[in-house]
């Protein structure tokens, strides 16, 4: 496929001018979808949620916070991003990045002292066409990361590598398993993956000749909240019934998975509050862990450290956007299902988003597309789903348009691409094929 030609099932970005109201953003936050409303398995699709009519149009839904909404809009307007590369003060891309990237990193509020890369291989699994190594990577004195490294069979020399970033989906009991199959996985996991992805795409990527690495993001998989260790008398009343169901069910059974996910979902708010109170942010922790993953990748003898990319859906897409904003070692990125400007988020669309990705105070400097543009001149593909109800379509379009203008101003329009698919929130094989071809071209 010619990377300069959009696939038949995708539509090109459109440029349009934004109204003052559309230019408003969300105060001090970036948000992540609660994917239970989105990427359900094909056998259990989510109910259709009609998109609200634009503000001021007959039939528009009232604001979620009726009497507070005017104040929230005013606050957001007062905090309109001041560090966008599109501001006339910026003529040099590198000078802008030199100023803006430290601001982004500072707002993450999480930068521990790096630990020596004294990694340990704790397992190997030979698959058809590739091998999986299970590796422990030191992240901080408090914890390590368990990474799955997929190595192509018969590889020679230094290869390009990709950080595969899994989604949220309201499924906390699974992390890397969402993009990498297991021979004895439960049917519910296979069904979920088929609905959101159509296939274990990390495996499709390694068979294409890439070294692929995937970790469990904090709060997922092996790093989930240990519901079984909660003190029964202290469990919140709102999820006490689910807590009891999780304790009564056999581990890894459908009943246990469902109940554990419900409890973990509710406890997000307490986890976020605790991180904030401790002086960190949830996105900061994710970015740090993903950067440590890049540290490890760059140290592998099979990997060309100048040819590292990242790909992700949903929270994986947001992690990709944050990683490229923070780490210049990423040369190519594909962000799927998480790129919006926040003009229309305030009114209706924050209710479907999790606690996981708030970066307090960042918005007054950088909106999400501004932060992602710190990746330039790295190649960036943004894939949007037209039937994704987690964001207003005009906000998704405006974010793509803004990135196109930034890359054009930087003199590298060919290094950005935005496509729209007639899909709900997902990363299906045709979208993966486009993302992989993008990697092929620029790595």
C-alpha positions in Angstrom: 0.0 0.0 0.0 1.2 3.5 -0.9 1.5 5.2 2.6 0.6 8.5 0.9 -2.8 7.1 -0.2 -5.6 6.6 2.2 -7.2 3.1 2.3 -10.6 2.8 0.7 -12.3 2.4 4.0 -10.7 5.5 5.5 -11.5 9.1 4.8 -9.0 11.9 4.7 -8.7 14.7 7.2 -10.6 17.9 6.5 -9.5 21.4 7.4 -11.9 23.9 8.8 -11.8 27.0 11.0 -12.8 26.6 14.6 -15.3 28.8 16.4 -14.4 30.4 19.7 -16.6 27.8 21.5 -14.9 25.0 19.7 -11.5 26.3 20.7 -12.3 25.8 24.4 -10.5 22.9 26.2 -10.8 20.9 29.3 -9.3 22.3 32.5 -6.1 20.8 33.6 -6.7 17.3 32.3 -6.3 14.7 29.7 -8.8 11.9 29.8 -9.1 8.3 28.8 -12.2 6.4 27.7 -13.9 3.9 30.0 -13.8 1.2 27.3 -16.7 -0.8 28.6 -18.8 1.6 26.6 -16.7 0.9 23.5 -14.7 -2.1 22.4 -17.0 -4.9 23.5 -16.7 -8.4 22.0 -18.7 -8.8 18.8 -21.1 -11.2 20.5 -21.9 -8.6 23.2 -21.7 -5.1 21.5 -22.4 -2.0 23.6 -25.7 -0.1 23.2 -25.6 2.6 20.7 -25.1 6.0 22.3 -26.3 8.9 20.2 -23.8 11.8 19.9 -25.2 15.0 21.3 -26.1 17.8 19.0 -23.6 20.7 18.9 -24.1 23.4 21.5 -26.7 25.8 20.4 -28.4 23.4 18.0 -32.1 22.4 18.5 -32.2 19.1 20.4 -28.8 19.5 22.0 -28.4 17.8 25.4 -28.1 20.1 28.4 -24.6 20.2 30.0 -23.8 17.4 32.4 -23.1 20.1 35.1 -25.9 22.6 34.2 -25.2 25.4 36.6 -21.4 24.8 36.7 -20.9 24.6 33.0 -20.6 28.4 32.2 -17.9 28.6 34.9 -16.1 25.6 33.6 -16.1 27.0 30.1 -14.8 30.3 31.4 -12.0 28.6 33.3 -11.0 26.6 30.2 -11.0 29.7 28.1 -8.8 31.5 30.6 -6.4 28.5 30.4 -6.3 28.2 26.7 -2.9 26.5 25.7 -0.1 29.0 25.5 2.7 26.8 24.2 1.2 25.5 20.9 3.7 25.4 18.1 1.0 27.2 16.0 1.5 30.3 18.1 3.2 33.0 15.9 6.1 33.3 18.4 7.5 29.9 17.3 9.5 29.7 14.1 11.9 26.9 15.0 10.5 23.5 15.7 13.6 22.5 17.8 13.4 25.7 19.9 9.8 25.1 20.6 10.5 21.5 21.6 13.3 22.6 23.8 10.9 24.9 25.6 7.7 22.7 25.6 9.0 19.2 26.4 10.4 20.1 29.8 7.0 21.7 30.6 5.2 18.4 29.7 7.7 16.3 31.7 7.3 18.6 34.7 3.5 18.3 34.8 3.8 14.5 34.8 5.2 14.9 38.3 7.0 11.5 38.2 10.7 11.1 37.4 12.4 8.7 39.7 16.1 8.1 39.6 16.8 5.6 36.9 17.8 2.1 38.1 20.6 0.1 36.5 19.3 -2.2 33.8 20.1 -5.4 35.7 17.4 -7.3 33.8 16.5 -11.0 34.4 15.1 -13.4 31.9 12.5 -15.5 33.8 10.9 -17.5 31.0 10.9 -18.4 27.3 8.1 -19.6 25.0 8.7 -20.8 21.5 5.8 -20.0 19.1 5.2 -20.4 15.4 7.5 -17.9 13.8 8.8 -16.2 17.0 10.0 -16.6 20.5 8.7 -14.9 23.7 11.1 -13.9 26.4 9.7 -12.9 29.8 12.0 -10.3 31.3 12.1 -8.4 34.6 13.1 -4.7 34.1 13.9 -2.6 37.2 11.7 0.5 37.1 12.1 2.1 40.5 13.3 0.9 43.9 9.7 0.1 44.6 8.8 -2.1 41.7 9.9 -3.8 38.5 8.2 -4.3 35.1 7.6 -7.8 33.7 7.9 -7.5 29.9 7.1 -9.9 27.1 9.7 -9.5 24.3 8.7 -11.1 21.0 11.7 -12.0 18.8 11.2 -13.0 15.1 12.5 -16.5 14.3 15.7 -16.5 12.3 16.4 -12.8 12.8 19.7 -11.4 11.8 21.4 -8.1 12.6 19.7 -5.2 14.4 15.9 -5.0 13.8 13.4 -2.2 14.3 11.4 -2.5 17.5 7.9 -1.5 18.6 6.4 -0.9 22.0 2.9 -2.4 21.9 0.5 -0.6 24.3 -2.6 -2.4 25.4 -6.0 -0.8 26.0 -8.1 -0.1 29.1 -11.5 -1.7 28.3 -12.6 -1.9 31.9 -10.8 -5.3 31.9 -8.2 -4.9 34.7 -7.5 -8.6 35.1 -5.7 -8.6 31.7 -2.8 -6.5 30.5 -0.4 -7.8 27.9 -2.9 -10.6 27.2 -5.1 -8.2 25.3 -2.6 -8.0 22.4 -0.7 -11.3 22.9 -2.4 -14.7 23.0 -1.9 -17.5 25.5 -2.4 -21.2 24.6 -4.6 -21.8 27.6 -6.4 -18.4 27.8 -10.1 -18.3 28.9 -12.7 -18.0 26.2 -13.8 -14.6 27.6 -10.3 -13.2 26.8 -10.3 -14.5 23.2 -13.8 -13.1 22.7 -12.9 -9.7 24.0 -9.7 -9.6 21.9 -11.6 -10.6 18.8 -14.1 -7.8 19.4 -11.6 -5.0 20.1 -8.7 -6.1 17.8 -9.7 -9.0 15.7 -6.5 -10.8 16.4 -3.5 -10.7 18.8 -1.8 -8.0 16.8 1.5 -8.0 18.7 2.0 -11.5 17.1 1.1 -10.2 13.6 3.7 -7.4 14.1 6.6 -9.7 15.2 5.9 -12.0 12.2 6.4 -8.9 10.1 10.0 -8.7 11.3 9.8 -6.4 14.3 11.0 -7.0 17.8 7.9 -6.3 19.9 7.7 -5.6 23.6 4.6 -5.3 25.8 4.2 -4.8 29.6 1.2 -4.7 31.9 0.4 -1.1 32.5 0.0 -0.1 36.1 -3.4 -1.3 37.4 -3.7 -4.0 34.8 -2.9 -7.7 34.6 -0.3 -8.8 37.2 -0.2 -5.1 38.4 -3.9 -4.9 39.1 -5.4 -4.0 42.5 -5.3 -7.1 44.6 -9.0 -7.2 45.4 -8.5 -10.4 47.4 -6.3 -8.4 49.8 -8.8 -5.7 50.6 -10.0 -5.6 54.2 -13.7 -6.7 54.0 -14.9 -4.3 56.6 -13.3 -1.4 54.7 -14.6 -2.2 51.2 -16.8 0.6 49.8 -20.5 -0.2 50.1 -21.0 0.5 46.4 -19.0 -2.6 45.5 -19.3 -4.8 48.6 -21.5 -7.2 46.7 -19.0 -7.5 43.9 -16.2 -7.9 46.4 -18.0 -10.8 48.0 -18.7 -12.4 44.6 -15.0 -12.2 43.7 -14.0 -13.9 46.9 -16.6 -16.6 46.4 -15.7 -17.4 42.8 -12.9 -19.6 41.5 -9.9 -17.5 40.4 -10.0 -16.7 36.6 -13.5 -17.9 36.3 -16.0 -15.7 34.4 -17.7 -14.7 37.7 -14.4 -13.8 39.3 -13.2 -11.8 36.3 -16.4 -9.8 36.1 -16.6 -9.1 39.9 -12.9 -8.2 40.1 -13.2 -5.8 37.2 -16.1 -4.1 38.9 -14.2 -3.6 42.1 -11.1 -2.4 40.4 -13.1 0.0 38.3 -14.7 1.6 41.3 -11.3 1.8 43.2 -9.8 3.9 40.4 -10.9 7.1 42.1 -9.1 6.2 45.4 -6.0 5.1 43.5 -5.9 8.4 41.6 -6.4 10.4 44.7 -3.7 8.6 46.5 -1.2 9.1 43.6 -2.1 12.8 43.5 -1.7 13.1 47.3 1.7 11.3 47.1 2.9 14.0 44.6 2.6 12.0 41.4 0.2 11.5 38.5 -1.2 8.4 36.9 0.0 9.4 33.4 3.4 10.2 34.9 3.7 6.6 36.2 2.6 5.2 32.8 5.1 7.4 30.9 8.0 6.5 33.2 7.3 2.8 32.8 7.0 3.0 29.1 10.3 5.0 28.9 12.0 2.3 31.0 10.6 -0.2 28.4 12.3 1.9 25.7 15.5 1.9 27.8 15.5 -1.9 27.8 14.6 -2.2 24.1 17.5 0.1 23.2 19.9 -2.1 25.2 19.0 -5.3 23.4 21.6 -6.6 20.9 18.8 -7.5 18.4 17.4 -3.9 18.4 18.5 -0.9 16.4 18.0 1.9 18.9 17.5 4.4 16.2 14.4 2.5 14.9 11.9 2.3 17.7 8.2 2.9 17.4 5.0 2.6 19.4 1.4 1.6 18.7 -1.7 1.6 20.9 -5.5 1.7 21.1 -7.5 3.7 23.7 -5.4 4.1 26.8 -2.7 2.5 24.7 -3.2 5.3 22.2 -3.0 7.9 24.9 0.1 6.3 26.3 1.6 6.4 22.8 0.8 10.2 22.6 2.3 10.8 26.0 5.4 8.7 25.3 6.2 10.5 22.1 5.7 13.8 23.9 8.2 12.8 26.6 10.8 10.6 24.8 12.5 11.7 21.5 13.9 8.2 21.0 10.5 7.1 19.5 10.8 7.7 15.8 7.4 6.5 14.6 4.0 6.3 16.4 0.5 5.2 15.7 -2.2 6.6 18.0 -5.6 4.9 17.6 -8.8 5.9 19.4 -7.4 8.6 21.6 -6.8 12.0 19.9 -9.1 14.9 20.6 -9.1 18.6 21.2 -11.2 19.3 24.2 -13.5 22.0 22.8 -16.5 19.8 23.1 -15.4 17.4 25.9 -16.5 19.7 28.7 -20.2 19.7 27.9 -21.0 16.0 27.6 -18.1 13.7 27.2 -16.1 13.6 30.4 -18.6 11.3 32.1 -17.3 8.3 30.0 -13.7 8.8 31.0 -11.6 7.3 33.7 -9.4 8.8 36.4 -6.3 7.3 34.8 -4.9 10.1 32.7 -5.4 13.5 34.4 -2.4 15.8 34.2 -3.3 18.7 36.4 -2.4 22.1 35.0 -1.0 20.9 31.6 -3.9 22.3 29.5 -2.8 25.9 30.1 0.4 25.1 28.2 -0.4 22.2 25.8 -3.6 20.5 24.5 -3.3 16.8 23.6 -2.4 17.4 19.9 0.1 20.0 20.9 1.8 17.5 23.3 1.8 14.8 20.6 3.4 17.2 18.1 6.5 17.2 20.3 7.2 14.0 18.4 7.9 16.0 15.2 9.8 15.4 13.0 9.0 11.8 14.0 6.3 10.2 11.8 2.8 10.2 13.4 -0.3 8.3 12.3 -3.6 9.1 14.1 -6.5 6.8 13.5 -10.0 7.9 14.5 -13.3 5.9 14.6 -16.3 7.8 13.4 -18.6 5.7 15.6 -16.6 6.3 18.7 -19.0 8.0 21.1 -16.3 8.8 23.7 -15.4 12.0 21.9 -17.4 14.5 19.8 -16.6 13.9 16.1 -15.8 17.7 15.6 -13.2 17.4 18.5 -11.6 14.4 16.9 -11.5 16.1 13.5 -10.1 19.4 15.0 -7.3 17.5 16.7 -6.3 15.8 13.5 -6.5 19.2 11.7 -4.3 20.9 14.3 -1.7 18.2 14.0 -1.7 18.6 10.2 -1.2 22.3 10.6 1.6 21.8 13.0 3.4 19.4 10.7 2.8 21.6 7.8 4.3 24.6 9.6 7.3 22.5 10.5 7.8 21.8 6.8 7.1 18.0 7.1 3.4 17.5 6.2 4.2 14.0 4.8 5.2 12.8 8.2 1.7 13.2 9.6 -1.4 11.3 8.6 -4.9 11.3 10.0 -7.5 8.8 8.9 -11.1 8.1 9.9 -12.7 4.6 9.9 -16.4 3.8 10.0 -15.9 1.8 13.2 -16.7 2.0 16.9 -13.8 2.4 19.3 -11.5 -0.4 18.1 -8.3 -1.4 16.3 -9.3 -3.9 13.7 -7.0 -5.7 11.2 -7.5 -3.1 8.4 -6.4 -0.4 10.8 -3.5 -2.5 12.0 -2.4 -3.0 8.4 -2.3 0.7 7.9 -0.4 1.2 11.1 2.1 -1.5 10.2 2.6 -0.1 6.8 3.3 3.3 8.4 5.9 1.6 10.6 7.4 -0.1 7.5 7.7 3.3 5.7 9.3 5.3 8.5 11.3 2.8 10.5 
